[in-house]
Amino acid sequence: MSPDPSNRPLFLGKLAPTFILLAVFLSAPSVRAQVVEITANATYDPAETPSISCTSPCPVVFNATFEVNTTTNTIVPGSMNFTESDPFGLGPFTAPSGSFAGGFGNWTSPSGWIIQIEFSSFPIPMLTYPELGTYTPQDISLDCFPTPPATACTPTPIQTGFVDGFNIPTTGSLEITATPEPPTFLLFGVGLGVMVVAASKLRR
């Protein structure tokens, strides 16, 4: 037996508070901590500098994607993904964990080599971390800082064709983007479910 059509306005009236509450939740600012995604890609090629152990091209390639909670200045656990490859054996590298205060982090290797991200050292356009946007890949450097008691990196900068200190990428990219907010998507899904149920009842 089909429900009395005259009851439909009453039924919709009962659903009205649900729709109003849903609209308030969806329109309200999120209280979730601000989380951003950082994507870094860099290729270093010492082609301009003589290298003992490699004939040009000898690229060091670094790619990383991870999330940062900018409220606590920490890397989101489980979000770090990175790769590094080179013909010299600079690694293996260990990614930073925990603090990412000031947009600063080091990927370190036992041989003394460091891949370092330091935002806003050369901002183009003039952005200040953690603003969303595209930063210059010059903010991703390849460095040789031997860990005491070692006095030199292995292999040394002479063997790799890089310099002691900061080497900037020949090509690369560095971006900060927003991450989706799960609470918003959850509320949207609940609201959609309520509307589907309501529509199915009205069709009966």
N, C-alpha and C positions, 0 to 999 in steps of 0.2 A: 504493500500500500504506500502510495506516494505521500510525502508530508504536505500539509496544507500550505499552499503558496503564501497565504496571509501571514504565516509565521516567519517568513524569511526576513522581514525587517527586524523582528524581535531577535532572531538568530544573529543577524549582523550587528545588532546593538550590543549583544553579549560579547561579540568579538572585538568591539571597538576599543576597550581598554588594552587588549593585547596588542593591537596595531599601534596605539599611541605609545605604549611602553617600548615597543620595538623601535619606533621612529626616534624616540628620545635616546635610546642606547646607540643607535647608528649615527646620530648626528652629534653626540657628545664627544669631546676630545678624549683620546685614549689616555688612560693612566698607565699604560704599559711603558716600561723603560724604553728609551729610544735605542733601537738597534739598527745599525747600518751594515751594508756589505761592502767589502773592499776587494777590488780585483786589480792585481798587479801583474804585469808582463814585461820582461826586460831581456834583451839580448845584448851581450857585451862581446865585441869582436876586436881583439888586439891586432888587427891587420896592419895598422900603421906602425907598430912597434916590433922589432925583430924578436922572434921567439926561438929558444933553443930546442924545445921538445915538440913543436907543432908547426906545420907549414900552413900558412893562411889558406882558407879561413879557419879560425879556431874559436868558434862561438861558445860562450857560456850562456845557457838559456834558462831563465827562471820564470815560473808561473805560479801564482798563488791566489786563492780565493778564500776569504774568511769573514766572519761577522764580529762586530765589536759593539758592546754595550757602552754607549757614550755617556750613560748616567754614572756607571761605576768605573769607566775607563778600563774595561777588561775584555779580553777575547772570549767570545761565547764558546764554552766547552763543546768539543765535537764538531765545530764548524771549520776547522783549519784543513785545507787541502792545498798541497803545493808539490811541485816537481822542480828538480834542478838537474841539468845535464851539461857535461863539458868533456873535452878530450884530455884534461890534465889530471883528473882525480882530486879536485878541490874538496869534495865532500867525503862522507855524507853530511848533510846539513840537518840541524835540529831546529824546528820552528819555535818561535816564542810562544809562551803560554802565560795566562794570567794577565798581568798589566800591559796595557797599550796606551798609557797616559801620554797625552800630547801628540798622539799619532806616530809613536816611535816604537819600532821593534827590530830585533836582530835575529836573523837565521844564521846560526853559528856552526862551524865545523872544527873538529879536533886539530886540524892542520893550521888553524889561525885565520882562515878566510871567513869573511862575514858578508852576508847580503843584508843590507840595511834599508828599511823604509823610514823616512823622516819627512812627514808632510809639511808643506808650506816653506820648504827651504828655497824653492824657486817656483812659487805659485803662478800658473798661467791658466785661466785669468786669475786675478787677485782673489783667491779663495783662502779661507782660514779653516783649518781642520776643526770640527768634522763636517763642514758644509758639504752638501751634496754637489757633485759635479766632476769635471775632468781636470786632473792635475797633471803636471809635467812628469814624464818618466825619469827626469833627472833627480827626482826625490827617491829613486831606488838606486842605491850605489853598491858596488862590489869593492870590498876593502880587504886589506891585508894587515891584520893586527895580531901578531903572534901572542899566544897565551903563555905567560911565564910558567915554568922556567925556560920554555923555548924562546929563542932569540930571532927566529926567522920562520916565515910560513913555509909549508911544504905542499907543492913545489913553490919555489921562490918566485917573486914577481919577475925576475930576470928570465927564469925558465918559461913562464907563461906569456911574457910580453906585456903584462899589466904593470901598473905603477904601484909603489908603496903608498897606501892611503886610499883615496877615493877615486874609483873609476865609474864614470857615468855610462848609461846604456847608449849603444848606437841606434837602437830602435826600441820602442816599448810603449806602454800605456799604463795609466794609473787612474782608477775611478772609485768614487764613493757613491753608492746608490742606496735607496731606501729598501727595506725588507717588508714583505707583507705582514700584516698584523693578524695572527690567528684568531683572537677574540672577535674581531670584526667579521671575519669570514664565518665563524661559528654562529654569530647572531644572525647573519644573513641567511644561513642555511636553515636555522630554526624558523625564521620568519617566512621563508619560502615554503617550508613544510606546513606551517599553519595555513597559509593561503591555499595550498593545494587541497588540504583537508576541507577547508571552507568551501572551495569551489565544487568539490565532489559532492558535498552534502546539498548544495544548492541545486545540483543537476538532478538529484533523485526526485 
